[in-house]
Amino acid sequence: MLELRAVDCQSGDTLAEEQVTAGSKEKVLDVLGAAASKLRGELGESLATIQKFDVPNEQATTSSPQALQALSLGEKASKEKGAKGGPAVLSTPRPA
């Protein structure tokens, strides 16, 4: 089960939320993308804008959760250690 929740940073109130279930780990990003689009609508974004800027996951990201995790770790290292930190993490081989 995946849960997306938009929260007001000042009050902590939940503005909108979506709960979805993916049938397999390969479907997680697709299901998450659809839930994010629905959440955007609940938050007041127009359907035209959602459709205009909605990019299919296969164009925006990878279908590999491991690759997405490696990218996130590289970005975090870049922020913490500067420009030299990210490439070191991203070039490290990961077990399959």
Secondary structure, 3 states (H helix, E strand, C coil): CEEEEEECCCCCCEEEEEEECCCCHHHHHHHHHHHHHHHHHHCCCCHHHHHHHCCCHHHHCCCCHHHHHHHHHHHHHHHHHCCCHHHHHHCCCCCC
